[in-house]
Amino acid sequence: MGRYRQAIQAYQRSLEAGGTEGVYYEMAKAYLQQGDHHTVLGIFQDAFAAKKLSKAEGGCYLKLLFIAEEWQEVEAVLQQSAARFSADQKLWAKGVLDLHYGKLEEALKAFKKVKEDPTPGDSFR
């Protein structure tokens, strides 16, 4: 646990110094390893609102919303900010939403269209 806290502090210092590329994503992984998805979701919500997330990190934001079971928020974010996500992230999110709503055939169709992983380091396919 101590190393994750140290990593989080290092990521926070990096953000304060103006670094962003990949920092949010790595910070999210450290928080999740500690079981703290609420804190990192708040950080991502603030960063998304301030337009500080890259498209790759946008996929991570969607994942955090799904972990928190914020289904309607995912739908709203995708509708209001569609240009901030890649086509594959939107397809992936649609598939997850379809699964949640019991639309299994629609989910499968969406997942089959995904060509790139929703976030770096995933092994979706």
Backbone as numpy.savetxt, mean C-alpha at the origin, in Angstrom:
# Nx Ny Nz CAx CAy CAz Cx Cy Cz
12.58 -7.23 18.23 11.77 -6.03 18.23 12.63 -4.78 18.23
13.74 -4.80 18.92 14.60 -3.63 19.02 15.14 -3.18 17.68
15.46 -4.12 16.83 16.00 -3.75 15.52 14.94 -3.09 14.64
13.71 -3.52 14.76 12.65 -2.89 13.98 12.43 -1.45 14.45
12.48 -1.24 15.77 12.34 0.13 16.28 13.48 1.01 15.79
14.70 0.45 15.79 15.85 1.21 15.29 15.68 1.52 13.81
15.20 0.55 13.06 14.98 0.77 11.63 13.94 1.86 11.40
12.86 1.82 12.16 11.81 2.82 12.03 12.36 4.21 12.31
13.17 4.32 13.36 13.78 5.61 13.69 14.68 6.09 12.56
15.44 5.18 11.97 16.32 5.54 10.86 15.50 6.00 9.65
14.40 5.32 9.38 13.53 5.71 8.26 12.91 7.08 8.53
12.50 7.32 9.76 11.92 8.62 10.10 12.95 9.74 9.92
14.19 9.49 10.33 15.25 10.49 10.13 15.48 10.73 8.65
15.44 9.68 7.86 15.62 9.81 6.42 14.51 10.67 5.81
13.28 10.44 6.24 12.17 11.26 5.75 12.32 12.72 6.15
12.73 12.93 7.38 12.93 14.30 7.87 14.03 15.02 7.08
15.01 14.24 6.60 16.12 14.82 5.81 15.74 14.99 4.34
14.53 14.59 3.98 14.07 14.78 2.61 14.12 13.54 1.74
14.59 12.44 2.26 14.60 11.19 1.49 13.22 10.58 1.43
12.85 10.06 0.27 11.54 9.42 0.16 11.60 8.12 -0.61
12.43 7.99 -1.60 12.41 6.83 -2.50 12.57 5.53 -1.73
11.49 4.79 -1.60 11.51 3.50 -0.95 11.44 3.55 0.57
11.58 4.72 1.16 11.62 4.82 2.62 10.27 4.46 3.22
9.19 4.96 2.66 7.87 4.65 3.20 7.60 3.14 3.14
7.96 2.53 2.04 7.73 1.09 1.86 8.49 0.29 2.92
9.77 0.61 3.10 10.58 -0.12 4.08 10.09 0.15 5.50
9.65 1.38 5.77 9.11 1.70 7.08 7.84 0.88 7.34
7.02 0.76 6.33 5.79 -0.02 6.48 6.10 -1.46 6.87
7.10 -2.04 6.22 7.46 -3.43 6.54 7.92 -3.55 7.99
8.68 -2.57 8.48 9.16 -2.62 9.86 7.99 -2.50 10.85
7.09 -1.58 10.59 5.92 -1.45 11.47 5.07 -2.73 11.45
4.88 -3.29 10.28 4.07 -4.52 10.19 4.73 -5.68 10.92
6.06 -5.75 10.89 6.76 -6.80 11.63 6.51 -6.66 13.13
6.22 -5.45 13.58 5.90 -5.22 14.99 4.41 -5.35 15.26
3.63 -5.63 14.23 2.19 -5.78 14.40 1.45 -4.45 14.54
2.07 -3.37 14.08 1.49 -2.04 14.26 1.04 -1.46 12.92
-0.06 -1.98 12.40 -0.53 -1.50 11.10 -1.29 -0.17 11.23
-1.80 0.13 12.41 -2.55 1.39 12.59 -1.63 2.61 12.46
-0.48 2.55 13.10 0.45 3.69 13.04 0.93 3.91 11.62
1.36 2.85 10.96 1.90 3.02 9.61 0.80 3.44 8.63
-0.42 2.99 8.85 -1.52 3.44 7.98 -1.70 4.95 8.11
-1.63 5.47 9.33 -1.74 6.91 9.53 -0.62 7.67 8.83
0.58 7.13 8.89 1.73 7.75 8.20 1.49 7.77 6.70
1.00 6.66 6.18 0.75 6.57 4.74 -0.41 7.47 4.32
-1.44 7.56 5.14 -2.56 8.44 4.80 -2.08 9.89 4.71
-1.26 10.30 5.67 -0.72 11.66 5.64 0.18 11.87 4.41
1.04 10.90 4.13 1.95 11.02 2.98 1.18 11.02 1.67
0.13 10.21 1.59 -0.68 10.18 0.37 -1.38 11.52 0.17
-1.95 12.05 1.24 -2.63 13.34 1.16 -1.67 14.45 0.74
-0.42 14.36 1.19 0.59 15.36 0.85 1.28 15.06 -0.48
0.83 14.00 -1.15 1.38 13.57 -2.44 2.88 13.28 -2.38
3.29 12.60 -1.30 4.70 12.24 -1.11 5.00 10.80 -1.49
3.98 10.01 -1.80 4.20 8.60 -2.13 4.42 8.43 -3.62
5.38 7.59 -3.96 5.57 7.20 -5.36 4.44 6.27 -5.76
4.31 5.99 -7.04 3.28 5.03 -7.48 3.50 3.67 -6.84
4.76 3.25 -6.75 5.05 1.94 -6.14 4.57 1.92 -4.69
4.80 3.02 -3.97 4.37 3.09 -2.58 2.85 3.25 -2.48
2.21 3.72 -3.54 0.76 3.78 -3.58 0.15 2.39 -3.43
0.80 1.41 -4.05 0.34 0.03 -3.90 0.43 -0.44 -2.46
1.46 0.00 -1.77 1.61 -0.34 -0.35 0.49 0.32 0.46
0.14 1.55 0.11 -0.96 2.23 0.79 -2.25 1.43 0.63
-2.51 0.96 -0.58 -3.71 0.14 -0.79 -3.67 -1.11 0.08
-2.51 -1.76 0.17 -2.39 -2.96 1.00 -2.69 -2.64 2.47
-2.16 -1.52 2.95 -2.41 -1.14 4.34 -3.89 -0.89 4.59
-4.56 -0.28 3.62 -6.01 -0.09 3.75 -6.74 -1.43 3.79
-6.29 -2.38 2.98 -6.91 -3.71 3.00 -6.67 -4.41 4.33
-5.45 -4.31 4.86 -5.14 -4.93 6.15 -6.06 -4.38 7.23
-6.33 -3.09 7.16 -7.22 -2.44 8.14 -8.70 -2.65 7.81
-8.97 -3.38 6.74 -10.34 -3.66 6.29 -11.12 -2.37 6.01
-10.44 -1.43 5.41 -11.05 -0.14 5.03 -11.53 -0.23 3.58
-12.50 -1.08 3.34 -12.97 -1.38 2.00 -13.50 -0.14 1.28
-14.33 0.62 1.95 -14.91 1.81 1.32 -13.85 2.88 1.07
-12.86 2.96 1.96 -11.77 3.91 1.75 -10.95 3.54 0.51
-10.72 2.24 0.31 -10.01 1.80 -0.90 -10.79 2.25 -2.13
-12.08 2.00 -2.12 -12.91 2.39 -3.27 -12.85 3.90 -3.50
-12.93 4.67 -2.43 -12.90 6.13 -2.56 -11.55 6.62 -3.08
-10.48 6.08 -2.55 -9.14 6.49 -2.98 -8.94 6.16 -4.45
-9.36 4.98 -4.85 -9.21 4.58 -6.26 -10.05 5.47 -7.18
-11.21 5.82 -6.73 -12.09 6.65 -7.55 -11.59 8.09 -7.63
-11.16 8.64 -6.51 -10.76 10.04 -6.45 -9.34 10.29 -6.93
-8.48 9.27 -6.85 -7.06 9.47 -7.15 -6.52 8.40 -8.09
-7.32 7.98 -9.04 -6.95 6.86 -9.92 -5.61 7.07 -10.62
-5.30 8.31 -10.99 -4.05 8.58 -11.72 -2.81 8.34 -10.87
-2.97 8.22 -9.58 -1.82 8.03 -8.69 -1.45 6.57 -8.48
-2.17 5.68 -9.19 -1.89 4.25 -9.10 -1.65 3.70 -10.50
-0.84 2.67 -10.57 -0.60 2.02 -11.86 -1.83 1.21 -12.25
-1.91 0.88 -13.52 -3.03 0.06 -14.01 -3.06 -1.28 -13.28
-1.89 -1.87 -13.05 -1.84 -3.17 -12.37 -2.27 -3.06 -10.91
-1.91 -1.97 -10.25 -2.36 -1.78 -8.86 -3.87 -1.68 -8.80
-4.44 -0.97 -9.76 -5.90 -0.82 -9.79 -6.58 -2.17 -10.07
-6.02 -2.94 -10.99 -6.59 -4.27 -11.27 -6.49 -5.17 -10.05
-5.33 -5.16 -9.41 -5.13 -5.97 -8.21 -6.12 -5.58 -7.12
-6.27 -4.26 -6.88 -7.20 -3.79 -5.86 -8.64 -4.17 -6.20
-8.98 -4.07 -7.48 -10.32 -4.47 -7.92 -10.54 -5.95 -7.61
-9.53 -6.77 -7.88 -9.64 -8.20 -7.59 -9.85 -8.47 -6.11
-9.11 -7.76 -5.26 -9.27 -7.94 -3.81 -10.66 -7.50 -3.37
-11.10 -6.35 -3.88 -12.45 -5.88 -3.54 -13.51 -6.88 -4.02
-13.34 -7.40 -5.23 -14.29 -8.38 -5.74 -14.32 -9.62 -4.86
-13.16 -10.07 -4.39 -13.13 -11.22 -3.47 -13.91 -10.89 -2.19
-13.67 -9.72 -1.66 -14.35 -9.30 -0.43 -15.86 -9.31 -0.61
-16.33 -8.86 -1.76 -17.77 -8.79 -2.01 -18.34 -10.09 -2.60
-17.52 -11.14 -2.65 -18.00 -12.44 -3.10 -18.14 -12.58 -4.60
-17.52 -11.70 -5.36 -17.58 -11.76 -6.82 -16.34 -12.52 -7.33
-16.36 -13.81 -7.15 -15.18 -14.62 -7.41 -14.76 -14.63 -8.88
-15.69 -14.73 -9.78 -15.36 -14.73 -11.21 -14.75 -13.40 -11.63
-15.32 -12.30 -11.14 -14.79 -10.97 -11.46 -13.39 -10.80 -10.89
-13.17 -11.31 -9.68 -11.85 -11.22 -9.05 -10.82 -11.96 -9.90
-11.16 -13.16 -10.32 -10.24 -13.95 -11.14 -9.90 -13.22 -12.44
-10.90 -12.63 -13.07 -10.66 -11.88 -14.31 -9.69 -10.73 -14.07
-9.90 -10.00 -12.98 -9.02 -8.87 -12.66 -7.60 -9.35 -12.38
-7.46 -10.40 -11.57 -6.12 -10.91 -11.24 -5.37 -11.42 -12.46
-6.08 -12.04 -13.39 -5.43 -12.55 -14.59 -4.86 -11.45 -15.47
-5.39 -10.25 -15.36 -4.92 -9.12 -16.16 -3.68 -8.43 -15.56
-3.39 -8.70 -14.30 -2.26 -8.06 -13.62 -0.96 -8.60 -14.20
-0.11 -7.67 -14.66 1.18 -8.06 -15.26 2.36 -7.75 -14.34
2.23 -6.69 -13.55 3.29 -6.26 -12.63 2.80 -6.40 -11.19
3.73 -6.69 -10.29 3.37 -6.79 -8.88 2.87 -5.45 -8.35
1.91 -5.45 -7.44 1.34 -4.19 -6.93 2.35 -3.35 -6.14
3.33 -3.99 -5.51 4.37 -3.27 -4.78 5.71 -3.97 -5.01
6.81 -3.26 -4.84 8.13 -3.85 -5.05 8.35 -5.07 -4.16
9.00 -6.07 -4.69 9.33 -7.24 -3.90 8.22 -8.26 -3.75
7.06 -8.00 -4.32 5.96 -8.96 -4.26 6.24 -10.12 -5.20
5.58 -11.19 -4.94 5.60 -12.31 -5.89 4.14 -12.69 -6.13
3.44 -11.77 -6.78 2.00 -11.93 -7.00 1.70 -13.09 -7.93
2.50 -13.23 -8.95 2.22 -14.25 -9.95 2.87 -15.57 -9.59
